[in-house]
Amino acid sequence: MSEITYVRGDATAPQGKGVKLIVHVCNDLGGWGKGFVLALSRRWPEPEAAYRRWHRERAGNDFALGAAQFVQVGPYLWVANTVGQRGMRTGSKGVPVRYEAIDAALGAVAAKARELGATVHMPRIGCGLAGGTWSRVEPLIERRLLSAGVPVTVYDHD
């Protein structure tokens, strides 16, 4: 099993050759407006539009904690909108991150990455506004992606 590659840089400009899949965590309320999604929206309108449509039409689709939506933004580039946080604010029920939802979504990401022959690129998902800790997220990535033979690069922004 390979290891996660850590680099300094921008996860919206993934490094390397071949098909790439950018993964990030969304909330379950349909909100898109803070954190990494702003960088995504500056580059491509499609992930936000697809996410908002997915949430708006949730009565007839699979939108829920643990779900993943794949949006093609270039010939060799995809974005995975993964629903891994309940709500948007830390409150009486703790932080918004839901590790079991991230775990489930990463299972779908692994299947899609294998189908596309893609490498996976991400910021430290679930650890920004969602309030998670990398020590809890990293093992999920190892189990779901690395053990499936999917190379992963994590970007720490300057």
N, CA, C and O of each residue as an XYZ file, in Angstrom:
632
protein
N       0.852     -1.185      0.000
C       0.000      0.000      0.000
C       0.894      1.245      0.000
O       1.845      1.345      0.776
N       0.568      2.181     -0.883
C       1.363      3.401     -0.949
C       0.970      4.343      0.187
O       0.075      4.043      0.977
N       1.642      5.467      0.254
C       1.362      6.462      1.286
C       0.773      7.708      0.643
O       0.891      7.924     -0.563
N       0.139      8.519      1.474
C      -0.370      9.808      1.020
C       0.833     10.698      0.720
O       1.788     10.744      1.495
N       0.779     11.403     -0.407
C       1.805     12.386     -0.743
C       1.314     13.746     -0.253
O       0.211     14.178     -0.590
N       2.148     14.415      0.549
C       1.796     15.744      1.051
C       2.615     16.784      0.311
O       3.832     16.652      0.186
N       1.944     17.827     -0.183
C       2.640     18.904     -0.892
C       2.092     20.252     -0.435
O       0.968     20.345      0.056
N       2.908     21.300     -0.607
C       2.421     22.659     -0.400
C       1.873     23.112     -1.742
O       2.514     22.934     -2.778
N       0.693     23.693     -1.718
C       0.130     24.169     -2.970
C      -1.381     24.263     -2.922
O      -1.999     24.220     -1.858
N      -1.952     24.391     -4.098
C      -3.378     24.643     -4.276
C      -4.041     23.375     -4.817
O      -3.721     22.921     -5.915
N      -4.959     22.812     -4.046
C      -5.637     21.581     -4.470
C      -6.514     21.793     -5.699
O      -6.928     20.819     -6.329
N      -6.810     23.060     -6.060
C      -7.586     23.290     -7.281
C      -6.688     23.313     -8.514
O      -7.171     23.473     -9.635
N      -5.390     23.154     -8.309
C      -4.429     23.047     -9.412
C      -3.595     21.780     -9.180
O      -2.397     21.867     -8.909
N      -4.229     20.601     -9.287
C      -3.552     19.354     -8.935
C      -2.356     19.055     -9.821
O      -2.356     19.336    -11.019
N      -1.329     18.474     -9.194
C      -0.077     18.186     -9.878
C      -0.082     16.783    -10.463
O      -0.800     15.897     -9.999
N       0.739     16.602    -11.496
C       0.910     15.274    -12.071
C       0.193     15.106    -13.398
O      -0.490     16.013    -13.874
N       0.361     13.927    -13.987
C      -0.221     13.616    -15.278
C      -1.461     12.742    -15.112
O      -1.704     12.172    -14.049
N      -2.232     12.652    -16.182
C      -3.382     11.761    -16.194
C      -4.644     12.371    -15.607
O      -4.702     13.567    -15.323
N      -5.651     11.527    -15.432
C      -6.952     11.954    -14.913
C      -6.826     12.227    -13.415
O      -6.217     11.458    -12.670
N      -7.420     13.344    -13.001
C      -7.343     13.732    -11.595
C      -8.744     13.975    -11.056
O      -9.623     14.470    -11.762
N      -8.935     13.615     -9.788
C     -10.205     13.780     -9.097
C      -9.950     14.589     -7.833
O      -9.264     14.126     -6.921
N     -10.508     15.810     -7.781
C     -10.370     16.679     -6.615
C     -11.525     16.379     -5.661
O     -12.690     16.432     -6.055
N     -11.199     16.065     -4.407
C     -12.219     15.707     -3.423
C     -12.302     16.801     -2.357
O     -11.286     17.314     -1.889
N     -13.536     17.145     -1.987
C     -13.731     18.077     -0.872
C     -15.011     17.697     -0.162
O     -15.804     16.907     -0.676
N     -15.218     18.262      1.030
C     -16.379     17.942      1.859
C     -17.375     19.095      1.833
O     -17.011     20.263      1.966
N     -18.652     18.727      1.656
C     -19.765     19.679      1.673
C     -20.643     19.402      2.886
O     -20.529     18.359      3.528
N     -21.519     20.355      3.186
C     -22.492     20.163      4.267
C     -23.791     19.580      3.705
O     -23.972     19.486      2.491
N     -24.682     19.194      4.606
C     -25.955     18.581      4.204
C     -27.110     19.587      4.147
O     -28.274     19.193      4.087
N     -26.784     20.898      4.166
C     -27.823     21.927      4.154
C     -27.948     22.647      2.816
O     -28.821     23.499      2.651
N     -27.078     22.310      1.858
C     -27.116     23.001      0.578
C     -26.331     24.299      0.569
O     -26.379     25.045     -0.409
N     -25.604     24.581      1.654
C     -24.823     25.816      1.741
C     -23.476     25.671      1.048
O     -22.794     24.656      1.193
N     -23.106     26.695      0.296
C     -21.834     26.710     -0.441
C     -21.371     28.152     -0.425
O     -21.940     28.979     -1.138
N     -20.362     28.484      0.362
C     -19.982     29.886      0.397
C     -18.806     30.226      1.283
O     -18.421     31.392      1.374
N     -18.218     29.221      1.948
C     -17.047     29.475      2.790
C     -16.061     28.332      2.614
O     -16.433     27.207      2.279
N     -14.792     28.650      2.849
C     -13.771     27.616      2.823
C     -13.323     27.248      1.418
O     -13.317     28.082      0.512
N     -12.949     25.988      1.253
C     -12.363     25.494      0.004
C     -13.294     25.657     -1.199
O     -12.824     25.815     -2.325
N     -14.612     25.619     -0.969
C     -15.543     25.738     -2.100
C     -15.387     27.073     -2.828
O     -15.664     27.162     -4.024
N     -14.950     28.097     -2.122
C     -14.741     29.392     -2.785
C     -13.632     29.294     -3.827
O     -13.732     29.872     -4.909
N     -12.572     28.556     -3.490
C     -11.481     28.352     -4.456
C     -11.978     27.537     -5.654
O     -11.618     27.821     -6.796
N     -12.796     26.535     -5.388
C     -13.368     25.749     -6.496
C     -14.205     26.641     -7.409
O     -14.064     26.598     -8.631
N     -15.076     27.446     -6.807
C     -15.980     28.294     -7.591
C     -15.242     29.361     -8.383
O     -15.722     29.790     -9.432
N     -14.082     29.798     -7.899
C     -13.286     30.766     -8.651
C     -12.763     30.144     -9.939
O     -12.575     30.849    -10.930
N     -12.528     28.842     -9.941
C     -11.999     28.160    -11.128
C     -13.071     27.628    -12.067
O     -12.952     27.733    -13.288
N     -14.124     27.051    -11.480
C     -15.162     26.405    -12.290
C     -16.534     26.639    -11.678
O     -16.689     26.502    -10.464
N     -17.543     26.992    -12.487
C     -18.904     27.159    -11.956
C     -19.635     25.823    -11.764
O     -20.578     25.746    -10.976
N     -19.215     24.788    -12.466
C     -19.975     23.532    -12.505
C     -20.143     22.828    -11.155
O     -21.250     22.383    -10.855
N     -19.087     22.705    -10.316
C     -19.292     21.979     -9.054
C     -20.354     22.615     -8.150
O     -21.172     21.905     -7.565
N     -20.345     23.939     -8.034
C     -21.338     24.615     -7.200
C     -22.737     24.443     -7.777
O     -23.676     24.126     -7.046
N     -22.882     24.651     -9.092
C     -24.198     24.520     -9.728
C     -24.734     23.100     -9.561
O     -25.915     22.911     -9.272
N     -23.873     22.108     -9.741
C     -24.300     20.709     -9.609
C     -24.697     20.400     -8.168
O     -25.709     19.741     -7.928
N     -23.894     20.878     -7.202
C     -24.195     20.646     -5.791
C     -25.531     21.278     -5.411
O     -26.361     20.636     -4.768
N     -25.743     22.531     -5.806
C     -26.990     23.219     -5.453
C     -28.205     22.512     -6.077
O     -29.251     22.387     -5.439
N     -28.056     22.054     -7.322
C     -29.138     21.324     -7.989
C     -29.391     19.985     -7.276
O     -30.537     19.598     -7.047
N     -28.300     19.286     -6.930
C     -28.379     18.002     -6.216
C     -29.145     18.177     -4.902
O     -30.016     17.372     -4.574
N     -28.815     19.236     -4.154
C     -29.504     19.502     -2.886
C     -30.960     19.889     -3.120
O     -31.855     19.394     -2.436
N     -31.195     20.772     -4.084
C     -32.553     21.259     -4.352
C     -33.487     20.109     -4.755
O     -34.664     20.104     -4.396
N     -32.954     19.139     -5.502
C     -33.760     18.011     -5.999
C     -33.586     16.757     -5.145
O     -33.821     15.644     -5.617
N     -33.168     16.938     -3.870
C     -32.816     15.801     -3.012
C     -33.956     14.829     -2.746
O     -33.708     13.670     -2.411
N     -35.193     15.273     -2.889
C     -36.318     14.355     -2.671
C     -36.294     13.207     -3.682
O     -36.841     12.133     -3.429
N     -35.653     13.446     -4.827
C     -35.634     12.420     -5.871
C     -34.266     11.880     -6.202
O     -34.082     11.276     -7.259
N     -33.288     12.084     -5.315
C     -31.948     11.562     -5.599
C     -31.278     11.048     -4.322
O     -31.935     10.846     -3.301
N     -29.965     10.841     -4.399
C     -29.227     10.226     -3.283
C     -28.547     11.229     -2.353
O     -27.699     10.840     -1.550
N     -28.903     12.523     -2.447
C     -28.262     13.528     -1.599
C     -28.501     13.202     -0.122
O     -29.642     13.167      0.339
N     -27.412     12.966      0.608
C     -27.482     12.660      2.039
C     -26.064     12.597      2.574
O     -25.103     12.573      1.804
N     -25.934     12.571      3.890
C     -24.615     12.350      4.482
C     -24.026     11.064      3.904
O     -24.705     10.040      3.831
N     -22.759     11.127      3.495
C     -22.075      9.957      2.959
C     -22.152      9.819      1.456
O     -21.495      8.947      0.887
N     -22.942     10.661      0.792
C     -23.078     10.584     -0.665
C     -21.951     11.363     -1.346
O     -21.342     12.257     -0.759
N     -21.697     10.997     -2.594
C     -20.691     11.685     -3.397
C     -21.267     11.973     -4.780
O     -21.968     11.149     -5.369
N     -20.953     13.158     -5.275
C     -21.393     13.590     -6.601
C     -20.137     13.917     -7.402
O     -19.235     14.589     -6.902
N     -20.079     13.444     -8.644
C     -18.885     13.638     -9.466
C     -19.202     14.562    -10.622
O     -20.129     14.321    -11.396
N     -18.407     15.641    -10.731
C     -18.649     16.686    -11.711
C     -17.397     16.851    -12.568
O     -16.318     17.141    -12.050
N     -17.541     16.666    -13.876
C     -16.390     16.833    -14.759
C     -16.213     18.313    -15.075
O     -17.153     18.984    -15.499
N     -14.973     18.823    -14.860
C     -14.695     20.241    -15.095
C     -13.654     20.459    -16.188
O     -13.357     21.597    -16.549
N     -13.104     19.374    -16.711
C     -12.127     19.450    -17.783
C     -11.975     18.069    -18.399
O     -12.525     17.097    -17.882
N     -11.226     17.969    -19.514
C     -11.101     16.675    -20.185
C     -10.529     15.580    -19.279
O     -10.898     14.413    -19.408
N      -9.637     15.953    -18.371
C      -8.999     14.977    -17.482
C      -9.154     15.367    -16.020
O      -8.351     14.958    -15.180
N     -10.182     16.156    -15.707
C     -10.317     16.689    -14.356
C     -11.765     16.618    -13.873
O     -12.693     17.047    -14.559
N     -11.925     16.065    -12.675
C     -13.233     15.908    -12.039
C     -13.171     16.485    -10.635
O     -12.102     16.573    -10.031
N     -14.345     16.882    -10.118
C     -14.482     17.313     -8.726
C     -15.508     16.400     -8.065
O     -16.576     16.149     -8.624
N     -15.179     15.904     -6.868
C     -16.114     15.107     -6.083
C     -16.658     15.959     -4.951
O     -15.929     16.334     -4.034
N     -17.959     16.262     -5.025
C     -18.665     16.919     -3.930
C     -19.106     15.806     -2.984
O     -19.983     15.014     -3.330
N     -18.505     15.737     -1.790
C     -18.871     14.679     -0.851
C     -19.559     15.292      0.364
O     -19.079     16.284      0.912
N     -20.665     14.714      0.784
C     -21.434     15.247      1.903
C     -20.918     14.597      3.184
O     -21.240     13.449      3.493
N     -20.106     15.362      3.923
C     -19.452     14.819      5.106
C     -19.593     15.657      6.359
O     -18.881     15.439      7.339
N     -20.510     16.619      6.335
C     -20.736     17.383      7.554
C     -22.222     17.692      7.710
O     -22.918     18.011      6.746
N     -22.680     17.588      8.951
C     -24.069     17.916      9.277
C     -24.110     19.372      9.703
O     -23.505     19.764     10.702
N     -24.829     20.159      8.932
C     -24.921     21.582      9.239
C     -23.610     22.298      8.954
O     -22.712     21.779      8.290
N     -23.540     23.526      9.491
C     -22.375     24.358      9.191
C     -21.707     24.953     10.411
O     -20.618     25.515     10.301
N     -22.332     24.843     11.573
C     -21.777     25.509     12.754
C     -21.549     24.530     13.889
O     -22.279     23.553     14.058
N     -20.506     24.826     14.669
C     -20.275     24.075     15.893
C     -21.299     24.545     16.919
O     -21.487     25.745     17.119
N     -21.954     23.595     17.561
C     -22.979     23.959     18.544
C     -23.070     22.910     19.627
O     -22.085     22.245     19.949
N     -24.264     22.764     20.191
C     -24.463     21.838     21.301
C     -24.191     20.383     20.907
O     -23.886     19.551     21.762
N     -24.303     20.082     19.614
C     -24.048     18.722     19.147
C     -22.605     18.552     18.664
O     -22.283     17.552     18.023
N     -21.740     19.515     18.966
C     -20.337     19.410     18.586
C     -20.060     19.997     17.217
O     -20.825     20.814     16.707
N     -18.947     19.565     16.627
C     -18.522     20.085     15.331
C     -19.342     19.438     14.209
O     -19.901     18.357     14.395
N     -19.415     20.097     13.045
C     -20.231     19.575     11.946
C     -19.708     18.289     11.274
O     -20.489     17.549     10.675
N     -18.405     18.022     11.367
C     -17.849     16.874     10.655
C     -18.542     15.573     11.078
O     -18.887     15.388     12.245
N     -18.737     14.679     10.103
C     -19.279     13.347     10.375
C     -18.329     12.355      9.713
O     -18.371     12.138      8.502
N     -17.472     11.758     10.539
C     -16.423     10.877     10.011
C     -17.003      9.678      9.269
O     -16.454      9.251      8.253
N     -18.114      9.130      9.772
C     -18.709      7.967      9.102
C     -19.222      8.360      7.716
O     -19.199      7.538      6.800
N     -19.681      9.594      7.547
C     -20.138     10.069      6.240
C     -18.949     10.268      5.291
O     -19.031      9.927      4.111
N     -17.857     10.815      5.806
C     -16.650     10.967      4.987
C     -16.161      9.588      4.550
O     -15.781      9.394      3.396
N     -16.174      8.643      5.473
C     -15.755      7.271      5.174
C     -16.600      6.685      4.045
O     -16.051      6.133      3.092
N     -17.911      6.793      4.135
C     -18.801      6.257      3.101
C     -18.553      6.943      1.762
O     -18.479      6.281      0.726
N     -18.425      8.269      1.783
C     -18.198      9.011      0.542
C     -16.866      8.626     -0.093
O     -16.764      8.544     -1.317
N     -15.841      8.388      0.731
C     -14.542      7.983      0.190
C     -14.617      6.611     -0.473
O     -13.842      6.324     -1.385
N     -15.535      5.768     -0.029
C     -15.755      4.492     -0.708
C     -16.228      4.716     -2.133
O     -15.763      4.048     -3.056
N     -17.154      5.657     -2.318
C     -17.642      6.007     -3.656
C     -16.532      6.667     -4.483
O     -16.420      6.429     -5.686
N     -15.716      7.497     -3.825
C     -14.591      8.153     -4.510
C     -13.610      7.099     -5.024
O     -13.128      7.196     -6.152
N     -13.317      6.099     -4.203
C     -12.386      5.040     -4.617
C     -12.901      4.329     -5.859
O     -12.142      4.077     -6.795
N     -14.194      4.004     -5.868
C     -14.779      3.312     -7.026
C     -14.697      4.179     -8.280
O     -14.352      3.684     -9.353
N     -15.011      5.467     -8.153
C     -14.978      6.376     -9.307
C     -13.543      6.573     -9.788
O     -13.292      6.583    -10.993
N     -12.600      6.729     -8.859
C     -11.190      6.916     -9.239
C     -10.683      5.698    -10.000
O      -9.963      5.843    -10.988
N     -11.047      4.514     -9.558
C     -10.624      3.291    -10.254
C     -11.258      3.209    -11.638
O     -10.600      2.827    -12.606
N     -12.531      3.565    -11.730
C     -13.240      3.561    -13.013
C     -12.559      4.508    -14.007
O     -12.406      4.179    -15.183
N     -12.152      5.689    -13.523
C     -11.539      6.709    -14.381
C     -10.034      6.505    -14.559
O      -9.424      7.114    -15.438
N      -9.438      5.652    -13.727
C      -7.977      5.542    -13.717
C      -7.352      6.821    -13.192
O      -6.305      7.253    -13.676
N      -7.996      7.428    -12.200
C      -7.606      8.759    -11.709
C      -6.800      8.694    -10.423
O      -6.892      7.743     -9.648
N      -6.005      9.741    -10.224
C      -5.385      9.995     -8.933
C      -6.321     10.945     -8.180
O      -7.100     11.673     -8.794
N      -6.237     10.930     -6.840
C      -7.107     11.762     -6.016
C      -6.290     12.882     -5.376
O      -5.174     12.670     -4.901
N      -6.874     14.077     -5.378
C      -6.219     15.289     -4.861
C      -7.207     15.995     -3.950
O      -8.395     16.079     -4.259
N      -6.708     16.509     -2.812
C      -7.611     17.135     -1.844
C      -6.853     18.026     -0.871
O      -5.654     17.855     -0.651
N      -7.586     18.993     -0.285
C      -7.041     19.654      0.903
C      -7.226     18.676      2.066
O      -7.618     17.531      1.843
N      -6.956     19.096      3.279
C      -7.189     18.230      4.446
C      -8.696     18.226      4.723
O      -9.196     18.972      5.565
N      -9.394     17.369      3.992
C     -10.859     17.355      4.028
C     -11.400     17.139      5.428
O     -10.858     16.361      6.213
N     -12.485     17.848      5.724
C     -13.151     17.696      7.014
C     -12.464     18.404      8.171
O     -12.944     18.346      9.304
N     -11.344     19.073      7.901
C     -10.551     19.652      8.997
C     -10.570     21.177      9.032
O      -9.924     21.784      9.886
N     -11.296     21.793      8.123
C     -11.402     23.249      8.134
C     -12.661     23.656      8.876
O     -12.761     23.496     10.092
N     -13.620     24.183      8.129
C     -14.874     24.638      8.723
C     -15.655     23.506      9.373
O     -16.442     23.746     10.289
N     -15.447     22.267      8.909
C     -16.178     21.120      9.479
C     -15.698     20.779     10.886
O     -16.409     20.113     11.639
N     -14.486     21.234     11.249
C     -14.002     21.061     12.614
C     -13.391     19.716     12.949
O     -13.173     19.410     14.121
N     -13.110     18.905     11.934
C     -12.534     17.582     12.181
C     -11.041     17.633     12.448
O     -10.410     18.684     12.341
N     -10.488     16.479     12.799
C      -9.049     16.371     13.027
C      -8.451     15.420     11.999
O      -9.047     14.402     11.646
N      -7.252     15.778     11.525
C      -6.595     14.983     10.503
C      -6.271     13.579     11.012
O      -6.267     12.624     10.235
N      -6.004     13.449     12.295
C      -5.689     12.127     12.850
C      -6.880     11.170     12.740
O      -6.702      9.954     12.805
N      -8.080     11.706     12.576
C      -9.274     10.858     12.371
C      -9.570     10.660     10.888
O     -10.106      9.621     10.503
N      -9.227     11.647     10.045
C      -9.545     11.571      8.612
C      -8.501     10.743      7.858
O      -8.854      9.942      6.992
N      -7.242     10.929      8.176
C      -6.163     10.251      7.442
C      -6.357      8.724      7.378
O      -6.188      8.150      6.302
N      -6.706      8.045      8.486
C      -6.912      6.596      8.393
C      -8.063      6.199      7.459
O      -8.035      5.117      6.873
N      -9.065      7.057      7.319
C     -10.173      6.783      6.403
C      -9.668      6.799      4.964
O     -10.055      5.958      4.153
N      -8.806      7.758      4.656
C      -8.218      7.861      3.318
C      -7.348      6.636      3.041
O      -7.386      6.065      1.951
N      -6.570      6.246      4.041
C      -5.706      5.066      3.867
C      -6.539      3.822      3.602
O      -6.224      3.034      2.711
N      -7.613      3.648      4.387
C      -8.430      2.437      4.258
C      -9.230      2.409      2.964
O      -9.297      1.379      2.295
N      -9.837      3.537      2.610
C     -10.729      3.569      1.448
C     -10.003      3.750      0.116
O     -10.370      3.124     -0.879
N      -8.979      4.598      0.092
C      -8.331      4.934     -1.171
C      -7.012      4.199     -1.378
O      -6.840      3.489     -2.369
N      -6.089      4.368     -0.450
C      -4.771      3.755     -0.634
C      -4.864      2.234     -0.718
O      -4.194      1.617     -1.545
N      -5.685      1.632      0.128
C      -5.797      0.169      0.106
C      -6.451     -0.324     -1.183
O      -6.319     -1.495     -1.537
N      -7.164      0.573     -1.894
C      -7.768      0.234     -3.183
C      -6.816      0.547     -4.338
O      -7.182      0.418     -5.506
N      -5.591      0.959     -4.001
C      -4.608      1.254     -5.035
C      -4.754      2.618     -5.679
O      -4.222      2.849     -6.765
N      -5.465      3.523     -5.029
C      -5.683      4.867     -5.570
C      -4.669      5.827     -4.957
O      -4.684      6.040     -3.745
N      -3.782      6.415     -5.777
C      -2.818      7.390     -5.252
C      -3.511      8.665     -4.776
O      -4.431      9.158     -5.429
N      -3.064      9.197     -3.636
C      -3.679     10.384     -3.037
C      -2.610     11.434     -2.761
O      -1.549     11.137     -2.212
N      -2.914     12.677     -3.158
C      -2.061     13.819     -2.823
C      -2.891     14.798     -2.006
O      -3.993     15.178     -2.400
N      -2.340     15.204     -0.850
C      -2.997     16.180      0.025
C      -2.219     17.487     -0.060
O      -0.992     17.510      0.041
N      -2.959     18.564     -0.247
C      -2.371     19.893     -0.435
C      -2.551     20.741      0.805
O      -3.661     20.887      1.317
N      -1.451     21.297      1.282
C      -1.489     22.277      2.353
C      -1.252     23.626      1.714
O      -0.178     23.878      1.169
N      -2.249     24.501      1.776
C      -2.156     25.810      1.126
C      -1.201     26.702      1.907
O      -1.161     26.669      3.137
N      -0.439     27.493      1.176
C       0.516     28.421      1.806
C      -0.196     29.497      2.600
O       0.454     30.359      3.193
